[in-house]
Amino acid sequence: MKAAALAGIKVWVMIAPRGGEGQLAYRAGMTYARELAEAGVRVLLYKGAYFHAKTVCVDSKICSIGSANMDIRSFSINYETNLVVYDETTTMELEADFEKDLQSCVDFSVSRYDSLPGRKRLVDSVMRLCSPLL
């Protein structure tokens, strides 16, 4: 995602800033959100009800829907999978859902994140070190 954004491609990612099953993974995620935002990715924090979507849309032509997170555990250990759909109608429906969800989002801000207390950002960084296990 960072490479695509740095190459001038419009990349938006919507993530949940917190979850119901514990906050450790979400805390680690904020350090990744910071990196993505610095590279030019528009990072959106979903503030609505529970959010667990794992979808990707490319050029309104191809989409991916599934259970896999973008981590080594999902790809190699947990045997999670995604379906790649080569159908413009389905992709555009998924994009429309994304656009509706934008109403429940706020933009991630690097400067706002950097203004958090140092101890909070330190905990986030420590959680990032543990992220392969979370």
HELIX and SHEET records of a PDB file:
HELIX    1   1 LYS A    2  LEU A    6  1                                   5    
HELIX    2   2 LEU A   24  GLU A   38  1                                  15    
HELIX    3   3 ILE A   72  ILE A   72  1                                   1    
HELIX    4   4 ARG A   73  ILE A   77  3                                   5    
HELIX    5   5 GLU A   88  ASP A  101  1                                  14    
HELIX    6   6 LEU A  102  SER A  104  5                                   3    
HELIX    7   7 VAL A  110  ASP A  114  1                                   5    
HELIX    8   8 GLY A  118  LEU A  129  1                                  12    
HELIX    9   9 SER A  131  LEU A  133  5                                   3    
SHEET    1   A 3 TRP A  12  ILE A  15  0                                        
SHEET    2   A 3 ARG A  42  TYR A  46  1                                        
SHEET    3   A 3 CYS A 105  ASP A 107 -1                                        
SHEET    1   B 3 THR A  55  VAL A  58  0                                        
SHEET    2   B 3 ILE A  62  GLY A  66 -1                                        
SHEET    3   B 3 ASN A  82  VAL A  85 -1                                        
END                                                                             
